[in-house]
Amino acid sequence: MQRNASTRYPILLVHGLFGFERIGHFELFHDVKSALKTAGSQVFVPHLSATHKNETRGEQLLAQIDRVLRGTGAKKVNLVGHSQGALAARYAAALAPHSVASVTSVSGPNHGSELADFLRKALVPGRLPETVAQNVATLFSNFLSLISGNLTLPQNALAALNALTTEGVGNFNDRFPQGLPKTWGGHGPEQVNGVRYYSWSGVIATDNPSTFDPTQSIFHALSQYFMTETEQNDGFVGRFSSHLGQVIRSDYPLDHLGSLRRAAGTVTALPDPIELYVEHAERLRAASL
């Protein structure tokens, strides 16, 4: 049966930290974008700095929102941000609520990332045991080696890392609290200043990672460095740290990249991460967004 996800407003898929075109043979957002278009959505993928602070990336997003509005004649857009892309989307919605119909955070570090805290400490001599710092740095480097970045925009890796720590995101949240829960692990306001807020995310599955997908093994290893949300994280973001607005679900059996693509070598997977985006577009359509 033909799906109908023809939302009232265009959807912008906003990439996160180290936004990239491909991981190996995988093109970021390719399957999500194709599925949404097939279901009737009008979809755009803005390009932001791969590494920079949330405000810089948010300003870049605002400029591209304006271009989409001018080009399509639409009054507003629906922002779907993966990882740090959720923070850029929140920034844009806070500054221009008249141009944003909804913000959806997918695996977004809305209260910071414990992994970012570890990595930040690893840069300060003596803050972490040498072997621990080396292990974290090596694992993260292995992950980055799989990524081809877009370097045409200004980059600042240290600013990005600082912006993703619990302290950095805490400062961001003090200025842009829209959609945030008042209690840890709770739901946030579903609508603020006319903007609807949603979120979903996953946690590392307990079974062994796929031998066909090296990113799964890396995220499994990185998940061990979480202290507050041990066994309740996706390898980069803790479950409750991801909560924003209406929490659709925050414990899907998906790692951080698994929330935007099907894992390599997987024959059947529940849930299908691509299907989650189509279902959400239908949800937006039902809400006249």
Backbone as a ProteinNet text record, in pm:
[ID]
protein_1_A
[PRIMARY]
MQRNASTRYPILLVHGLFGFERIGHFELFHDVKSALKTAGSQVFVPHLSATHKNETRGEQLLAQIDRVLRGTGAKKVNLVGHSQGALAARYAAALAPHSVASVTSVSGPNHGSELADFLRKALVPGRLPETVAQNVATLFSNFLSLISGNLTLPQNALAALNALTTEGVGNFNDRFPQGLPKTWGGHGPEQVNGVRYYSWSGVIATDNPSTFDPTQSIFHALSQYFMTETEQNDGFVGRFSSHLGQVIRSDYPLDHLGSLRRAAGTVTALPDPIELYVEHAERLRAASL
[TERTIARY]
83.9	0	87.7	52.2	129.6	117.3	232.3	233.8	203.9	148	121.4	185.7	303.7	375.6	398.2	297.5	307	279.7	383.6	369.4	332.6	271.4	232.1	354	459	581	698.3	796.2	913.2	987.6	1055.3	1138	1284.4	1357.6	1502.7	1571.1	1653.8	1730.8	1864.9	1889.1	2005.6	2110.1	2228.2	2333.6	2402.1	2471	2536.9	2686.8	2755.7	2901.9	2966.3	3068.8	3137.1	3037.5	2946.8	2851.6	2926.9	2877.2	2953.3	2860.3	2918.2	2841.9	2830.8	2938.6	2938.6	3015.4	2974.1	3053.2	3077.6	3196.5	3222.8	3137.4	3051.9	2962	2825.6	2811.8	2684.2	2680.3	2577.2	2556.8	2464.7	2509.9	2431.9	2293.8	2190.6	2051.6	1997.2	2076.4	2029.5	1899.1	1899.7	1781.3	1665.3	1695.4	1590.4	1526.7	1610.7	1560.6	1477.1	1526.9	1456	1321.2	1319.8	1194.8	1092	1138	1046.7	990.9	1076	1029.6	929.8	957.9	865.9	729.5	729.8	604.4	538	598	532.9	587.3	692.5	749.3	840.2	844.7	941.4	1060.3	1178.8	1292.2	1414.7	1484.2	1609.1	1713.1	1839.7	1949	2047.1	2034.5	2129	2266.7	2369.6	2507.7	2560.9	2598.6	2653.6	2798.7	2871.4	3009.2	3012.4	3107	3118.4	3155.9	3240.9	3281.5	3274.8	3186.9	3180.4	3081.2	3074.1	2983.1	2838.7	2746.8	2606.1	2552.6	2595.5	2545.2	2589.8	2714.7	2764.6	2687.3	2668.1	2594.5	2447.4	2394.2	2256.6	2236.7	2332.7	2323.8	2329.4	2413.9	2419.4	2285.2	2223.7	2093.8	1987.2	1988	1890.5	1898	2019.5	2037	1979	1996.9	1947.2	1796.6	1742.4	1596.6	1536.1	1595.8	1546.3	1547.4	1653.5	1661.9	1553.6	1528.2	1423.5	1286.5	1260.7	1132.3	1113	1217.8	1207.7	1188.4	1260.1	1255	1125.7	1063.8	942.6	814.7	826	707	638.8	699.6	642.6	657.8	572.3	576.7	669.3	683.5	764.4	832.8	920.1	985.2	976.1	987.7	1002.9	1149.8	1211.5	1352.6	1367.2	1442.5	1473.3	1624.6	1674.4	1818.3	1871.2	1974.3	2040.2	2162.3	2180	2296.3	2306.9	2423.3	2438.6	2345.9	2295.7	2199.3	2074.5	2041.9	1926.7	1948.8	2072.2	2102.2	2097.4	2145	2133.9	1987.6	1905.9	1763.2	1695.8	1732.6	1675.9	1712.6	1837	1882.5	1799	1781.8	1706.2	1562.2	1501.5	1363.1	1348.5	1447.7	1442.5	1451.8	1536.2	1556	1453.3	1398.2	1302.5	1182.8	1106.9	992.6	887	883.5	787.3	819.2	942	982.7	991.6	968.9	985.8	855.7	804.6	681.5	710.1	822.9	855.1	1004.3	1049.1	1187.5	1181.1	1250.9	1258.4	1403.8	1431.7	1567	1579.1	1672.9	1700.7	1840.1	1845.7	1973.9	2049.7	1977.5	2038.7	2090.1	2209	2265	2206.7	2078.2	2009.5	2046.5	2117.9	2174	2323.7	2384.4	2527.6	2560.7	2686.5	2733.3	2843.5	2824.5	2928.6	3056.1	3043	3161.9	3239.1	3167.2	3234.1	3307.9	3248.9	3316.8	3448.3	3445.3	3565.6	3671.9	3629.2	3724.6	3785.1	3702.7	3753.4	3857.7	3831.8	3928.4	4056.4	4042.5	4159.8	4257.5	4208.7	4295.5	4374.4	4340	4408.2	4502	4632.6	4728.1	4696	4694.4	4673.3	4529.1	4434	4293.4	4236.9	4293.2	4249.7	4370.9	4356.1	4466.7	4509.1	4637.4	4689.6	4627.6	4612	4558.1	4412.6	4335.4	4195	4185.6	4262.1	4261.1	4302.3	4402.7	4449.8	4342.4	4274.9	4170.1	4056.2	4010.8	3901.2	3943.4	4061.9	4108.2	4122.2	4172	4189.2	4055.2	3960.2	3827.6	3760.4	3769.5	3706.1	3776.6	3907.4	3981.9	3942.3	3920.5	3875.9	3741.9	3653.6	3523.9	3539.8	3623.1	3641.1	3707.5	3788.1	3855.9	3757.6	3635.5	3533.5	3454.2	3482.3	3399.4	3473.9	3404.5	3458.7	3383.2	3449.8	3381.8	3368.9	3274.4	3256.4	3337.7	3448.6	3541.9	3531	3422.7	3408.8	3362.2	3311.7	3265.9	3367.8	3364.1	3459.9	3447.1	3561.8	3564.6	3636.5	3588.9	3655.2	3621.4	3709	3681.5	3674.6	3763.9	3763.3	3635.3	3590.5	3465	3348.3	3351.5	3246	3246.7	3365.6	3376.2	3327.6	3370.4	3326.4	3175.1	3117.8	2974.2	2891.3	2954.8	2881.6	2899	2985.9	3001	2875.8	2860.4	2744.2	2746.5	2865.7	2876.1	2840.9	2893.4	2867.5	2721.5	2659	2516.6	2432.9	2480	2409.5	2403	2513.9	2515.8	2423.6	2424.7	2335.1	2189.5	2158.6	2021	1972.8	2064.7	2025.8	1969.3	2020.5	1975.7	1862.4	1858.2	1758.1	1689.8	1602.1	1542	1417.2	1377.4	1252.2	1248	1142.2	1122	1190.2	1271.1	1346.5	1257.4	1276.1	1202.5	1245.9	1155.9	1189.3	1244.1	1218	1269.8	1353	1459.4	1548.8	1473.4	1479.4	1411.6	1266.2	1217.1	1077.3	1056.6	933.1	898.9	908	932.9	933.7	804.3	786.8	668.4	659.6	542.1	526.4	517.9	485.4	476.4	522.6	612.7	663.9	673	612.3	613.5	565.3	468.5	411.6	490.4	603.3	687.8	663.3	637.5	619.7	756	775.8	903.6	882.1	970.1	965.1	1107.9	1116.9	1248.7	1234.4	1336.7	1352.3	1499.8	1536.2	1676.7	1683.3	1804.9	1822.3	1926.9	1945.2	2049.8	2121.6	2245.3	2323.8	2253.2	2235.8	2173.6	2266.7	2209	2288.8	2357.6	2310.8	2373.4	2503.4	2578.5	2707	2688.7	2778	2767.5	2792.7	2740.4	2757	2901.8	2950.8	3087.7	3096	2979.8	2977.4	2981.3	2957.7	2947.8	3045.2	3162.6	3263.2	3217.3	3124	3079.1	3008.6	2940.1	2871.2	2970.3	3081.1	3182.2	3241.2	3262.2	3319.2	3223.5	3096.1	2999.6	2978.7	2984.2	2977.4	3091.2	3211.4	3327.4	3315.5	3273.2	3260.7	3153.4	3052.4	2943.5	2991.2	3105	3156.5	3210.8	3227.6	3285	3177.9	3053.3	2945.9	2933.4	2922	2910.8	2767.9	2704	2568.7	2465.5	2478.3	2381.5	2447.6	2508.5	2570.4	2465.8	2496.5	2408	2276.8	2269.9	2152.3	2198.8	2277.1	2329.2	2349.9	2370.4	2387	2532.5	2624	2765.7	2814.2	2722.9	2760.1	2668.8	2541.7	2443.6	2369.4	2351.1	2272.9	2124.5	2052.2	1908.9	1831.7	1841.9	1763.8	1820	1947.7	2006	1945.2	1885.3	1829.4	1688.5	1625.9	1484.9	1459.7	1354.8	1312.5	1166.1	1086.7	946.8	873.9	791.9	722	821.1	852	948.1	874.3	902.3	836.1	884.2	1013.6	1076	1225.5	1289.7	1432.9	1514.3	1455.3	1529.6	1518.9	1507.9	1515.2	1649.8	1656.9	1785.1	1872.3	1918.4	1994.5	2111.4	2229.2	2340.8	2328.3	2429.7	2416.1	2395.5	2466.3	2445.9	2332.8	2299.6	2190.3	2056.5	2046.4	1920.6	1901.3	1995.7	1973	2006.4	2044.5	2065.2	2056.9	2027.4	2023.6	2165.6	2190.8	2324.4	2364.9	2490.4	2541.9	2533.8	2493.1	2487	2363.5	2272.1	2150.3	2042.7	1989.5	1884.9	1749.2	1720.7	1597.1	1633.2	1565.5	1591.5	1461.8	1440.8	1325.1	1374.7	1341.1	1264.3	1352.6	1289.2	1360.3	1381.8	1507.6	1531.2	1478.6	1478.7	1427.3	1276.5	1209.5	1065.8	1026.5	1114.4	1083.4	1066.1	1145.8	1135.7	1005.9	968.8	844.8	725	727.6	620.6	611.4	727.2	725	669.9	705.1	649	496.3	448.1	302.3	246.2	321.7	279.9	272.9	371.5	370.9	252.5	227	114.4	-17.5	-32.5	-156.3	-175	-61.8	-67.4	-73.9	-97.6	-105.8	25	135.2	266	334.7
-119.5	0	124.8	222.6	345.1	427.5	465.1	546.9	691.6	766	907.9	988.4	1042.8	1125.6	1265	1310.9	1443.2	1551.2	1589.5	1689	1825.6	1905.4	2040.2	2126.4	2109.3	2187.8	2097	2151	2070	2018.2	1904.6	1845.2	1871.1	1919.7	1938.2	1837.5	1750.7	1653.1	1714.7	1738.5	1814.3	1720.5	1716.2	1624.9	1678.2	1588.4	1622.5	1636.5	1606.1	1616.2	1533.9	1589.7	1524.8	1484.2	1579.2	1555.1	1516.5	1417.5	1360	1318	1296.3	1248.3	1096.4	1028.4	883	822.7	702.6	616.4	492	478.1	370.4	391.1	294	305.5	362.4	398.6	449.2	600.5	653.9	797.7	841.3	937.7	984.9	1031.1	987.9	1025.5	973.9	897.1	854.7	775.5	671.7	587	661	743.9	822.1	917.8	990.2	1088.1	1020	907.4	836	785.3	728.8	675.4	785.7	898.2	1010.1	1066	1078.1	1129.7	1034.1	904.4	804.8	813.8	847.3	858.2	993.7	1082.4	1209.7	1332.8	1318	1433.8	1514.4	1642.3	1730.5	1742.2	1697.6	1680.4	1756.3	1820.2	1889.5	1848.2	1848.4	1816.2	1933.2	2023.7	2135.6	2087.1	2157.1	2123.3	2225.2	2176.6	2262	2224	2307.4	2274.1	2138.2	2055	1921.5	1928.9	2025.7	2044.5	2193	2228.1	2366.4	2371.6	2485.5	2499.1	2506.1	2483.2	2474.6	2603.5	2716.6	2844.5	2871.5	2838.6	2859.1	2772.9	2647.6	2556.7	2598.7	2651.3	2698.7	2818.3	2909.6	3024.3	2979.4	2880.7	2825.5	2763.4	2694.9	2633.4	2739.1	2846.6	2953.7	3010.3	3028.9	3081.9	2985.6	2855	2757.5	2737.8	2759	2758.4	2869	2986.9	3100	3067	3000.1	2965.2	2864.9	2768.2	2670.2	2737.5	2828	2897.8	2981.3	3049.9	3130	3041.1	2930	2843.3	2765.5	2731.3	2648.6	2728.5	2847.1	2924.7	2880.4	2786.4	2739.4	2845.9	2839.7	2935.8	2890	2756.8	2701.2	2574.2	2519	2391	2301.9	2171.4	2073.3	2034.5	2051.3	2019.9	1885.4	1794.7	1664.8	1657.5	1668.4	1673.7	1546.9	1489.9	1372.8	1417	1363.9	1393.3	1544.1	1605.1	1748.2	1830.8	1769.8	1839.2	1879.7	1804.5	1840.7	1973.3	2000.6	2125.9	2243.6	2223.1	2328.4	2357.3	2252	2268.9	2343.8	2310	2379.3	2526.5	2557.5	2696.2	2772.6	2713.2	2779.5	2804.2	2704.5	2719.4	2825.2	2836.1	2935.4	3077.2	3095.4	3228.5	3265.3	3165.8	3195.1	3101.4	3104.9	3013.8	3034.9	3152.9	3180	3102.9	3051	2978.4	2827.9	2782.2	2640.4	2583.4	2480	2415.5	2313.3	2239.4	2135.9	2110.6	2062	2016.7	1873	1784.6	1645.1	1608.9	1565.7	1525.2	1374.2	1327.9	1185.4	1158.9	1087.1	1059.1	1188.2	1289.9	1419.2	1430.4	1487.3	1503.8	1626.9	1623.7	1742.3	1780	1691.4	1723.7	1695.2	1685.5	1660.6	1514.2	1488.4	1352.1	1316.2	1206.2	1159.3	1122.3	1076	1044.9	1172	1280	1408.2	1453.9	1429.5	1463.8	1388	1259.2	1176.8	1226.1	1255.3	1299.8	1434.4	1522.3	1653.9	1639.1	1550.4	1527.1	1464.3	1383.6	1317.5	1417	1537.4	1640	1715.1	1692.9	1761.3	1662	1684.5	1590.1	1564.1	1435.5	1398.8	1386.2	1422.6	1416.1	1274.2	1191.1	1053.2	961.5	838.1	743.4	730.9	720.8	721.6	611.7	491.7	381.7	407	464.4	494.1	599.5	707.5	814.1	760.8	673.8	618.8	530.8	450	363.5	444	546.8	629.4	700.6	759.2	831.2	738	616.8	521.4	477.9	446.7	405.5	516	638.4	749	776.2	762.1	780.5	675.4	551.6	446.8	481.8	539.3	582.3	693	791	903.2	860.5	756.1	711.4	656.2	624.5	573	685.7	807.3	919.3	1010.8	1051.6	1150.3	1280.1	1382.7	1505.2	1608.6	1700.2	1814.9	1930	1964	2062.7	2198.7	2222.2	2348.8	2460.9	2428.1	2526.3	2537.5	2645.8	2660.9	2547.3	2501.4	2388.4	2427.6	2373.8	2396.4	2278	2175.6	2051.5	2071.4	2155.2	2176.9	2247.5	2345	2413.2	2315.2	2222.2	2121.7	2031.6	1987.7	1899.3	1969.6	2094.2	2170.4	2188.8	2204.5	2228.7	2105.6	1987.6	1862.9	1802.8	1860.4	1813.3	1847.8	1784.3	1815.2	1961.1	2014.1	2154.4	2245	2212.2	2294.8	2296.1	2179.9	2174.1	2236.3	2224.1	2288.4	2439.1	2498.3	2642.3	2676.2	2591.3	2608.9	2602.1	2505.7	2488.8	2605.2	2670.1	2787.1	2896.7	2905.4	3008.6	2962.3	2830.7	2778.4	2654.5	2676.5	2563.3	2505	2556.5	2514.1	2362.4	2299.6	2156.6	2066.5	2121	2037.9	1989.2	1863.4	1813.3	1887.4	1901.2	1961.3	1858.6	1730.4	1622.6	1528.4	1474.5	1384	1258.9	1233.2	1116	1138.6	1260.4	1289.2	1342.9	1379.9	1443.7	1594.3	1665.1	1810.1	1865.1	1996.8	2057.2	2018.5	1979.5	1935.9	2053.3	2170.5	2287.2	2411	2486.6	2610.4	2714.4	2830.3	2938.6	2891.8	2800.9	2752.8	2642.7	2601.3	2495.4	2366	2256	2125.4	2058.3	1990.8	1924.8	1774.2	1695.3	1549.2	1495.7	1370.8	1306.3	1155	1088.7	944.4	909.8	795	753.7	605.2	552.2	411	384.8	258.6	214	95	73.8	-36.9	-169.2	-250.8	-381.3	-470.7	-563.5	-649.5	-762.7	-793.5	-901.6	-853.9	-944.3	-910.5	-825.5	-727.6	-643	-720.9	-669.6	-734.3	-730.2	-843.8	-847.5	-779.7	-752	-686.3	-534.4	-483.8	-338.9	-295.9	-241.8	-204.5	-95.5	-10.2	97.2	40.6	-73.1	-132.1	-172.1	-232.9	-272.9	-152	-44.6	76.8	137.8	147.7	206.2	117	-14	-105.2	-75.8	-57.1	-30.1	106.3	207	342.2	348.6	265.2	269	234.2	167.1	126.6	244	359.3	474.9	567.5	524.1	601.4	563.2	663.1	639.7	661.2	768	798.6	709.8	691.5	611.9	485.2	410.5	283.7	187.8	125	30.4	94.1	224.9	297.2	411.7	377.2	477.4	413	495.7	443.9	446.9	466.7	475.1	617.6	713.4	855	939.9	901.4	979.1	887.2	933.1	859.1	866.3	763.1	754.7	878	909.2	1020.2	1155.3	1159.6	1283.5	1323.3	1226.3	1254.5	1312.4	1309.4	1346.4	1492.9	1513.3	1647.8	1639.9	1733	1739.2	1608.2	1569	1441.7	1330.5	1248.3	1140.1	1020.8	993.6	882.9	750.3	737.5	622.9	651.1	607.4	635	509.7	393.2	269.2	173.1	227.5	140.1	67	-57.9	-130.1	-83.4	40.5	102.3	180.1	168.8	251.7	389.3	474.3	614.1	631.8	557.7	565.6	475.2	374.9	285.7	355.4	475	549.1	626.1	612.3	676.4	588.5	460.8	370.8	227.3	140.5	-2.6	-54.1	-138.3	-190.9	-284.8	-278.6	-367	-511.8	-600.9	-742.9	-783.9	-689	-721.1	-769.6	-887.8	-942.4	-888.3	-899.9	-843.6	-762.7	-653	-568.4	-507	-510.2	-446.5	-350.1	-222.7	-166.1	-135.1	-110.9	-61.8	87.3	132.9	274.9	368.8	325.3	410.3	427.4	319.7	324.5	424.3	442.6	537	678.7	714.3	848.5	863.9	760.7	767.1	774.8	693.4	698.8	837.5	898.5	1031.2	1135.8	1122.4	1215.6	1202.3	1080.3	1060.7	1124.7	1118.9	1182.3	1335.1	1390.9	1534.4	1572.8	1490.6	1516.4	1515.7	1419.9	1409.2	1531	1593.5	1713.2	1841.2	1825.4	1939.2	2018.1	1946.6	2008	1969.8
0	0	0	-82.4	-93.3	35	90.4	211.4	175.4	269.3	247.5	359.3	329.9	426.3	367.7	294.7	231	334.8	405.2	511.6	454	536.2	494.2	463.8	543.4	527.4	488.6	416.2	377.7	499.6	482.3	586.5	556	655.4	643.4	735.2	677.6	753.2	788.2	916.4	961.7	1020.5	959.5	1005.4	1130.1	1197.9	1322.3	1310.4	1421.3	1427.7	1317.7	1256.1	1145	1036.9	1005.5	897.8	772	702.8	593.1	481.1	365.2	251.9	254.8	294.4	289.8	407.2	448.8	535.1	450.7	397.9	303.8	180.4	151.1	36.3	75.5	201.5	249.8	243.7	179.6	172.1	285	363.8	476.8	431.2	503.5	478.4	345.4	267.5	135.7	144.8	228.6	239.2	304.1	403.1	469	369.9	298.2	200.6	92.5	40.5	-65.8	-17.3	104.9	159.2	182.3	233	257.4	126.9	27	-102.6	-166	-156.7	-211.7	-144.3	-15.3	60.4	44.3	-35.1	-65.7	2.2	81.9	151.5	59.4	83.8	17.4	112.2	68.7	158.8	108.7	203.7	174.8	279.2	240.4	332	334.2	431.9	441.6	482.2	437.8	473.3	572.4	689.1	794.5	817	889.8	925.2	992.4	950.1	1008.4	1155.2	1190.9	1329.8	1363.2	1452.2	1501.9	1617.4	1684.5	1797.1	1747.7	1839	1802.8	1742	1795.1	1745.9	1602.9	1571.3	1434.9	1336.7	1370.9	1283.7	1275.2	1386.7	1386.6	1295.4	1292	1202.1	1056.1	1027.3	892	853.4	949	923.1	898	974.6	954.7	813.3	763.3	628.1	525	547.2	451.3	462.6	581.9	596.7	512.1	517.7	438.8	290.3	244.7	102.7	63.8	151	123.1	118.3	211.8	214.1	88.8	46.7	-75.5	-198.6	-201.3	-318.5	-332.2	-218.7	-223.1	-204.8	-148.1	-117.8	10.7	81.5	208.4	316	415.5	525.8	638	651.1	759	709.9	795.1	766.2	889.3	866.7	973.6	981.6	1096.5	1114.2	1184.3	1122.9	1182.6	1194.8	1317.3	1340.1	1403.2	1341.7	1398.7	1477.1	1597.9	1681.4	1706	1680.4	1704.1	1616.2	1510	1425.3	1501.5	1607.2	1689.8	1760.5	1801.9	1871.2	1774.2	1651.6	1550.2	1520.5	1514.7	1488.6	1603.2	1726	1841.2	1839.4	1803.9	1794.8	1692.6	1574.8	1469.1	1511.4	1577.3	1620.4	1728.8	1816.1	1923.4	1868.1	1766	1709.8	1603.5	1534.6	1426.9	1434.6	1544.7	1558.4	1450.4	1391	1284.4	1156.9	1146.8	1026.3	1047.8	1170	1203.1	1258.6	1192	1237.7	1346	1331.3	1429.8	1433.5	1548.4	1567	1616.5	1548.3	1590.3	1615	1734.6	1773.4	1761	1677.5	1662.8	1719.1	1830.1	1897.1	1927.5	1967.5	1996	2138.5	2159.6	2294.7	2363.3	2391	2441.8	2584.1	2652.8	2783.9	2786.2	2668.6	2659.2	2640.6	2609.3	2585.2	2685	2754.7	2847.5	2771.9	2648.7	2569.4	2539.5	2508.1	2484.6	2610.1	2727.8	2853.1	2864.7	2833.2	2840.5	2743.2	2621.7	2520.2	2558.6	2616.4	2656.4	2766.2	2862.7	2969.9	2916.4	2811.8	2754.6	2694.5	2664	2606.8	2712.9	2840.3	2950	3018.2	3012.7	3073.7	3220.2	3257.5	3396.2	3439.6	3353.1	3393	3386.2	3298.3	3287.7	3288.3	3338.1	3326.6	3180.1	3157.7	3022	2935.5	2992.8	2912.6	2874.5	2966.3	2937.2	2828.4	2844	2743.6	2607.6	2606.8	2480.2	2416.6	2496.7	2442.6	2381.9	2454.7	2404.8	2276.4	2277.2	2159.1	2039.7	2062.8	1953.2	1895.6	1983.9	1937.5	1857.2	1908.9	1838	1705.6	1702.2	1577.3	1474.3	1520.9	1429.6	1367.3	1449.1	1398.3	1294.5	1325.9	1234.5	1104.3	1108.6	987.4	885.4	932	841.7	775.4	815	771.9	675.2	570.5	477.3	499.3	547	587.4	477.8	497.3	408.7	467.3	401.8	456.2	387.1	314.3	242.8	335.3	452.4	549.2	661.8	740.6	851.1	950.6	1001.3	1093.3	1221.9	1334.3	1462	1552.1	1548.5	1619.9	1771	1825.6	1970	2013.1	1933.9	1965.9	1962.9	1866.8	1858.2	1980.4	2021.2	2137.2	2262.8	2282.9	2399.3	2399.9	2279.9	2268.3	2296.9	2297.6	2317.2	2456.6	2538.3	2675.3	2755.6	2869.7	2952.3	2997.7	3022.9	3061.3	2944.4	2825.9	2708.4	2670.5	2670.8	2636.8	2748.8	2873.3	2983.3	2964.7	2922.5	2894.7	2777.8	2676.6	2561.8	2606.6	2692.8	2739.7	2825.1	2895.2	2974.5	2884.6	2763.4	2669.4	2579.3	2553.4	2459.9	2521.4	2618.7	2691.8	2626	2512.2	2450.2	2428	2478.8	2458.9	2560	2649.4	2743.8	2858.9	2903.3	3019.8	3146.8	3239.9	3367.9	3465.5	3438.1	3521.9	3436.2	3494.4	3421.8	3377	3248.1	3193.8	3159.5	3180.1	3150.6	3010.7	2983.8	2857.3	2874.3	2764.6	2767.6	2711.1	2713.1	2651.5	2504.1	2459.5	2321.7	2224.4	2275.5	2187.2	2262.8	2200.7	2258.9	2147.2	2170.1	2071	1934.5	1934.3	1809.6	1741.9	1800.5	1743.6	1819.4	1746.4	1807.4	1824	1938.1	1967.2	1986.6	1922.8	1930.7	1947	1993.3	1998	1998.5	1943.9	1962.3	1955.6	2012.8	2016.8	2050.9	2060.2	2088.5	2194.4	2223.8	2316.4	2251.4	2292.4	2239.8	2269.9	2167.6	2187.5	2269.2	2343	2430.6	2355.6	2232.9	2158.2	2095.5	2037.7	1978.5	1853.7	1832.1	1713.8	1586	1475.8	1346.2	1301.1	1252.3	1199.5	1064.3	1002.7	873.1	885.3	1004.3	1024.6	1132.9	1095.4	1195.2	1289.9	1248.4	1337.2	1460.1	1445.3	1560.4	1669.2	1628.6	1726.2	1797.1	1722.7	1781.2	1882.7	1847.3	1940.4	2062.1	2044.8	2159.2	2256.2	2201.9	2287.5	2354.5	2279.8	2335.5	2444.9	2433.8	2532.3	2672.7	2682.6	2813.1	2894	2831.7	2901	2958.9	2957.8	3018.5	3165.8	3251.4	3394.1	3444.7	3403.1	3449.1	3381.7	3252.1	3177	3123	3212.7	3178.4	3123.6	3011.7	2944.3	2900	2905.8	2858.6	2768.1	2666.6	2573.6	2437.7	2337	2200.7	2154.1	2249.5	2216.3	2204.2	2196.9	2193.3	2280.5	2289.6	2365.8	2461.5	2585.3	2682.5	2651.4	2694.5	2665.1	2713.5	2841.4	2894.9	2851.3	2818.7	2767.6	2634.3	2564.4	2431.8	2437.7	2554.3	2562.5	2529.6	2448.9	2410	2369.2	2419.6	2379	2399.1	2300.5	2304.3	2272.5	2370	2351.4	2290.6	2165.7	2097	2153.9	2167.8	2234.2	2242.6	2351.3	2366.4	2394	2369.2	2391.6	2273.5	2153	2036.3	2039.2	1994.8	1992.8	1876.5	1885	1777.2	1836	1773.6	1816.4	1752	1772.6	1733.5	1583.3	1502.5	1358.2	1312.5	1393.8	1359.1	1353.6	1413.6	1411.7	1281.8	1188	1058.4	939.2	964.4	852	897.5	800.3	828.6	840.9	940.8	962.9	850.9	811.2	708.3	754.3	663.7	695.5	771.4	796.4	869.5	773	798.8	712.8	756.1	883.9	938.9	1062.2	1078.6	1195	1243.4	1372.4	1432.1	1538	1527	1416.8	1296.2	1182.3	1065	1086.2	1101	1130.8	1023.1	897.6	790.3	804.2	843.4	862.7	971.6	1071.4	1178.7	1124.6	1025.1	966.8	887	813.3	736.8	831.6	937	1036.8	1098.8	1121	1182.6	1085.5	958.9	859.7	855.6	868.5	875.9	1001.9	1109.8	1234.5	1216.7	1150.3	1124.3	1034.8	935.2	846	921.9	1012	1091.2	1181.1	1219	1303.1	1220.1	1088.8	995	990.4	1005.5	997.4	866.4
[MASK]
+++++++++++++++++++++++++++++++++++++++++++++++++++++++++++++++++++++++++++++++++++++++++++++++++++++++++++++++++++++++++++++++++++++++++++++++++++++++++++++++++++++++++++++++++++++++++++++++++++++++++++++++++++++++++++++++++++++++++++++++++++++++++++++++++++++++++++++++++++++++++++++++++

